[in-house]
Amino acid sequence: MTMSQLLDYAAIFFFCVLKASSLDTFTAAVYEHAVILTNATLIPVSHEEALLLMNKNLDLLEGAITSASKQGAHIIVTPEDGIYGFNFNRESIYPYLEDIPDPQVNWIPCNNPDRFGHTPVQERLSCLAKDNTIYVVANIGDKKPCNASDPHCPPDGRYQYNTDVVFDSEGKLVARYHKQNLFLGEDQFNAPKEPEVVTFNTTFGKFGIFTCFDILFHEPAVTLVKDFHVDTILFPTAWMNVLPHLSAIEFHSAWAMGMGVNFLASNLHYPSKKMTGSGIYAPDSPRAFHYDMKTEEGKLLLSQLASHPHPTALVNWTSYASGIEAPSMGNQEFKGIIFFDEFTFLELKEVTGNYTVCQKDLCCHLSYKMSEKRSDEVYVLGAFDGLHTVEGSYYLQICTLLKCKTMDLHTCGDSVETASTRFEMFSLSGTFETQYVFPEVLLSEIQLAPGEFQVSSDGCLCSQKPPSGPILTVTLFGRLYEKDSAPNAFSDLMAQALRLFLVNPKTAAWKSK
């Protein structure tokens, strides 16, 4: 046998072994963690005091990790800020940080804890993964020294990063991601100089990871899916719910469907800050989700997912709507505000109907039938086509059917959690200028509607059966990344946010971190 033939046989053998060891499905776990906070987040403490708090949270995470492993989970995701909490400044967060090396160093902290200095948190996470034979995803803080030779070096001589880490089932560090899109108030951290696209392979698929506010931007979120073809996204978050369009389970499940990937979202549980909402989402439907504003307890979710989700059909988000002739609505349109954005609305006045509302280049079309037209509830069809400029700058095209808070049309767009009107059917579409559209259906009491709707290849969000509960909103949430404003407009955005807050404080809502 020649050397060439030997290499060919070896390659075939390796491929067969790899294929035999790969899994068609896996069990995912996410943990919504009721974080324990320090009493004084703005006052620096000793490293020993910081470690004491982190170990209290790690004790709770250990219980979830152990339980998930016993139930057969292959991987578990824990939340952003889940180990030390939030609301720090640069100085007060420092005792909680560790030096997190590049995963290429091939390091199992559980076996060699002192290789990169004092790293007790990484050691404990590594041992939890190793001892329970499970992949563990966690969020901690990374510190990297710098000096005057680096023109971007902060005055205190170090970079501090909001960081996700992944330890495999042997306890090895296999992924490290520094959060790119920092939310307002995250001044304790630096953004990396360039967006990091972090992936890793397992026997149950290819994974990518990003954090909370990253989900609203192209980098690295869209790049991971479109260019690196990951099967599953890992998503630690500290998400503050904002209705009607940006509650956690609503938007995260819509992103999974719109992008055609599995999505494992782990949120903090802190109801007084409107932090709740975790889930395990497949491209076709949510598999498990949790939303709880009533208790103070954490929650472990588990579900089985396909390791390699079937590719979703490419949707033409303009085709269906472009074929509809818009009826004349006369002068019935009115303006309303949703999270600081001025929408164009039309009231749904009949028990059934076909409505069209337009704003700029976006026309939204709705066909619907209610079970009955209640006299105590108002629904509207709304359209928005513009640059959102509060708590970040991002261009949106949105078509939405939603319930108004009261019978007063001025409340259309305000936060609403309950409804009584049931719909027998709905069909929503729009003339979108983007392929990135995320379909949302949210029912009364902040519940999702798995298996009750579908998106057609020509861009129609249509009910498959009468929804199982009264509707809060049916929405197509479109993102035009190429129209986002430049980063140097940040000071202008802050000024506008302040002006809006002074004019109408009740509409201010601090959303996602």
Solvent accessible surface area in square Angstrom, and as a share of the most:
residue,aa,sasa,rsa
1,M,159,0.71
2,T,82,0.47
3,M,132,0.59
4,S,71,0.46
5,Q,90,0.40
6,L,94,0.47
7,L,111,0.55
8,D,82,0.43
9,Y,125,0.48
10,A,55,0.42
11,A,61,0.47
12,I,103,0.52
13,F,142,0.59
14,F,133,0.56
15,F,126,0.52
16,C,69,0.41
17,V,73,0.42
18,L,96,0.48
19,K,135,0.57
20,A,88,0.69
21,S,56,0.36
22,S,47,0.30
23,L,66,0.33
24,D,124,0.64
25,T,59,0.34
26,F,2,0.01
27,T,25,0.14
28,A,0,0.00
29,A,0,0.00
30,V,0,0.00
31,Y,26,0.10
32,E,1,0.00
33,H,0,0.00
34,A,26,0.20
35,V,11,0.06
36,I,66,0.33
37,L,48,0.24
38,T,31,0.18
39,N,164,0.84
40,A,39,0.30
41,T,24,0.14
42,L,110,0.55
43,I,114,0.58
44,P,78,0.49
45,V,41,0.24
46,S,50,0.32
47,H,54,0.24
48,E,126,0.57
49,E,99,0.44
50,A,0,0.00
51,L,36,0.18
52,L,112,0.55
53,L,17,0.09
54,M,1,0.00
55,N,48,0.25
56,K,96,0.41
57,N,0,0.00
58,L,0,0.00
59,D,79,0.41
60,L,75,0.37
61,L,1,0.00
62,E,64,0.29
63,G,43,0.42
64,A,7,0.05
65,I,0,0.00
66,T,38,0.22
67,S,39,0.25
68,A,0,0.00
69,S,28,0.18
70,K,168,0.71
71,Q,109,0.49
72,G,42,0.41
73,A,6,0.05
74,H,59,0.26
75,I,0,0.00
76,I,0,0.00
77,V,0,0.00
78,T,2,0.01
79,P,1,0.01
80,E,0,0.00
81,D,4,0.02
82,G,1,0.01
83,I,1,0.01
84,Y,2,0.01
85,G,1,0.01
86,F,8,0.03
87,N,83,0.43
88,F,11,0.05
89,N,50,0.26
90,R,42,0.15
91,E,98,0.44
92,S,2,0.01
93,I,0,0.00
94,Y,82,0.31
95,P,17,0.11
96,Y,8,0.03
97,L,3,0.02
98,E,5,0.02
99,D,52,0.27
100,I,0,0.00
101,P,10,0.07
102,D,61,0.31
103,P,31,0.20
104,Q,165,0.73
105,V,45,0.26
106,N,102,0.52
107,W,2,0.01
108,I,41,0.21
109,P,0,0.00
110,C,31,0.19
111,N,90,0.46
112,N,70,0.36
113,P,38,0.24
114,D,109,0.56
115,R,109,0.40
116,F,56,0.23
117,G,43,0.41
118,H,124,0.55
119,T,3,0.02
120,P,24,0.15
121,V,1,0.01
122,Q,0,0.00
123,E,59,0.26
124,R,54,0.20
125,L,1,0.00
126,S,0,0.00
127,C,30,0.18
128,L,11,0.06
129,A,0,0.00
130,K,81,0.34
131,D,108,0.56
132,N,26,0.13
133,T,98,0.57
134,I,0,0.00
135,Y,29,0.11
136,V,0,0.00
137,V,0,0.00
138,A,1,0.00
139,N,1,0.00
140,I,4,0.02
141,G,1,0.01
142,D,0,0.00
143,K,59,0.25
144,K,51,0.22
145,P,115,0.73
146,C,24,0.14
147,N,94,0.48
148,A,105,0.82
149,S,100,0.64
150,D,27,0.14
151,P,121,0.76
152,H,126,0.56
153,C,25,0.15
154,P,17,0.11
155,P,149,0.94
156,D,54,0.28
157,G,27,0.26
158,R,44,0.16
159,Y,20,0.08
160,Q,0,0.00
161,Y,21,0.08
162,N,1,0.00
163,T,0,0.00
164,D,1,0.00
165,V,0,0.00
166,V,0,0.00
167,F,0,0.00
168,D,15,0.08
169,S,34,0.22
170,E,116,0.52
171,G,0,0.00
172,K,62,0.26
173,L,2,0.01
174,V,35,0.20
175,A,2,0.02
176,R,42,0.15
177,Y,0,0.00
178,H,8,0.03
179,K,0,0.00
180,Q,36,0.16
181,N,29,0.15
182,L,45,0.22
183,F,11,0.04
184,L,37,0.18
185,G,58,0.56
186,E,5,0.02
187,D,114,0.59
188,Q,8,0.03
189,F,10,0.04
190,N,32,0.16
191,A,44,0.34
192,P,12,0.08
193,K,127,0.54
194,E,127,0.57
195,P,50,0.31
196,E,44,0.20
197,V,50,0.29
198,V,22,0.13
199,T,44,0.26
200,F,17,0.07
201,N,115,0.59
202,T,25,0.14
203,T,60,0.35
204,F,8,0.03
205,G,5,0.04
206,K,52,0.22
207,F,0,0.00
208,G,0,0.00
209,I,1,0.00
210,F,0,0.00
211,T,0,0.00
212,C,0,0.00
213,F,9,0.04
214,D,0,0.00
215,I,1,0.01
216,L,1,0.00
217,F,34,0.14
218,H,61,0.27
219,E,64,0.29
220,P,0,0.00
221,A,0,0.00
222,V,0,0.00
223,T,13,0.08
224,L,0,0.00
225,V,15,0.08
226,K,81,0.34
227,D,92,0.48
228,F,83,0.34
229,H,131,0.59
230,V,7,0.04
231,D,21,0.11
232,T,0,0.00
233,I,0,0.00
234,L,0,0.00
235,F,0,0.00
236,P,0,0.00
237,T,0,0.00
238,A,0,0.00
239,W,0,0.00
240,M,36,0.16
241,N,11,0.06
242,V,14,0.08
243,L,19,0.09
244,P,14,0.09
245,H,8,0.04
246,L,9,0.04
247,S,1,0.00
248,A,0,0.00
249,I,0,0.00
250,E,2,0.01
251,F,1,0.00
252,H,0,0.00
253,S,18,0.11
254,A,2,0.01
255,W,0,0.00
256,A,0,0.00
257,M,36,0.16
258,G,30,0.29
259,M,11,0.05
260,G,16,0.15
261,V,4,0.02
262,N,1,0.01
263,F,0,0.00
264,L,0,0.00
265,A,0,0.00
266,S,0,0.00
267,N,0,0.00
268,L,0,0.00
269,H,3,0.01
270,Y,61,0.23
271,P,12,0.08
272,S,100,0.64
273,K,76,0.32
274,K,110,0.47
275,M,1,0.00
276,T,0,0.00
277,G,0,0.00
278,S,0,0.00
279,G,0,0.00
280,I,0,0.00
281,Y,1,0.00
282,A,6,0.05
283,P,15,0.09
284,D,95,0.49
285,S,17,0.11
286,P,18,0.11
287,R,106,0.39
288,A,20,0.16
289,F,53,0.22
290,H,31,0.14
291,Y,38,0.14
292,D,22,0.11
293,M,66,0.29
294,K,186,0.79
295,T,58,0.34
296,E,128,0.57
297,E,123,0.55
298,G,29,0.27
299,K,86,0.37
300,L,37,0.18
301,L,16,0.08
302,L,46,0.23
303,S,22,0.14
304,Q,112,0.50
305,L,4,0.02
306,A,46,0.36
307,S,0,0.00
308,H,107,0.48
309,P,23,0.15
310,H,161,0.72
311,P,130,0.82
312,T,76,0.44
313,A,78,0.60
314,L,147,0.73
315,V,32,0.18
316,N,86,0.44
317,W,19,0.07
318,T,47,0.27
319,S,50,0.32
320,Y,81,0.31
321,A,2,0.01
322,S,71,0.45
323,G,70,0.68
324,I,65,0.33
325,E,161,0.72
326,A,54,0.42
327,P,57,0.36
328,S,108,0.69
329,M,33,0.15
330,G,61,0.59
331,N,157,0.80
332,Q,87,0.39
333,E,80,0.36
334,F,44,0.18
335,K,119,0.50
336,G,12,0.12
337,I,77,0.39
338,I,6,0.03
339,F,27,0.11
340,F,25,0.11
341,D,12,0.06
342,E,91,0.41
343,F,2,0.01
344,T,4,0.03
345,F,0,0.00
346,L,0,0.00
347,E,39,0.18
348,L,0,0.00
349,K,109,0.46
350,E,105,0.47
351,V,58,0.34
352,T,69,0.40
353,G,19,0.18
354,N,104,0.53
355,Y,22,0.08
356,T,7,0.04
357,V,1,0.00
358,C,48,0.29
359,Q,26,0.11
360,K,146,0.62
361,D,93,0.48
362,L,0,0.00
363,C,33,0.20
364,C,0,0.00
365,H,10,0.05
366,L,3,0.01
367,S,36,0.23
368,Y,3,0.01
369,K,90,0.38
370,M,3,0.01
371,S,60,0.39
372,E,97,0.43
373,K,73,0.31
374,R,73,0.26
375,S,104,0.67
376,D,81,0.42
377,E,15,0.07
378,V,5,0.03
379,Y,2,0.01
380,V,0,0.00
381,L,0,0.00
382,G,0,0.00
383,A,0,0.00
384,F,15,0.06
385,D,3,0.02
386,G,4,0.04
387,L,62,0.31
388,H,1,0.00
389,T,21,0.12
390,V,4,0.02
391,E,4,0.02
392,G,11,0.11
393,S,15,0.09
394,Y,1,0.00
395,Y,25,0.10
396,L,6,0.03
397,Q,0,0.00
398,I,4,0.02
399,C,0,0.00
400,T,0,0.00
401,L,0,0.00
402,L,1,0.01
403,K,24,0.10
404,C,1,0.00
405,K,113,0.48
406,T,66,0.38
407,M,99,0.44
408,D,74,0.38
409,L,58,0.29
410,H,170,0.76
411,T,23,0.14
412,C,1,0.01
413,G,6,0.05
414,D,33,0.17
415,S,55,0.35
416,V,20,0.11
417,E,83,0.37
418,T,69,0.40
419,A,12,0.09
420,S,52,0.34
421,T,2,0.01
422,R,113,0.41
423,F,2,0.01
424,E,69,0.31
425,M,74,0.33
426,F,2,0.01
427,S,12,0.08
428,L,0,0.00
429,S,1,0.01
430,G,0,0.00
431,T,27,0.16
432,F,6,0.03
433,E,84,0.37
434,T,18,0.11
435,Q,94,0.42
436,Y,32,0.12
437,V,1,0.01
438,F,1,0.00
439,P,4,0.02
440,E,2,0.01
441,V,7,0.04
442,L,1,0.00
443,L,7,0.03
444,S,15,0.10
445,E,101,0.45
446,I,2,0.01
447,Q,73,0.32
448,L,12,0.06
449,A,2,0.01
450,P,57,0.36
451,G,42,0.41
452,E,18,0.08
453,F,25,0.10
454,Q,89,0.40
455,V,37,0.21
456,S,35,0.22
457,S,70,0.45
458,D,50,0.26
459,G,1,0.01
460,C,1,0.01
461,L,0,0.00
462,C,29,0.17
463,S,22,0.14
464,Q,101,0.45
465,K,108,0.46
466,P,84,0.53
467,P,8,0.05
468,S,75,0.48
469,G,9,0.09
470,P,21,0.13
471,I,0,0.00
472,L,9,0.04
473,T,0,0.00
474,V,0,0.00
475,T,0,0.00
476,L,0,0.00
477,F,3,0.01
478,G,0,0.00
479,R,1,0.00
480,L,1,0.00
481,Y,22,0.09
482,E,134,0.60
483,K,90,0.38
484,D,41,0.21
485,S,38,0.25
486,A,56,0.43
487,P,126,0.79
488,N,134,0.69
489,A,23,0.18
490,F,103,0.43
491,S,78,0.50
492,D,97,0.50
493,L,17,0.08
494,M,80,0.36
495,A,44,0.34
496,Q,63,0.28
497,A,9,0.07
498,L,107,0.53
499,R,140,0.51
500,L,54,0.27
501,F,81,0.34
502,L,126,0.63
503,V,124,0.71
504,N,53,0.27
505,P,74,0.46
506,K,153,0.65
507,T,32,0.19
508,A,25,0.19
509,A,31,0.24
510,W,120,0.42
511,K,0,0.00
512,S,0,0.00
513,K,24,0.10
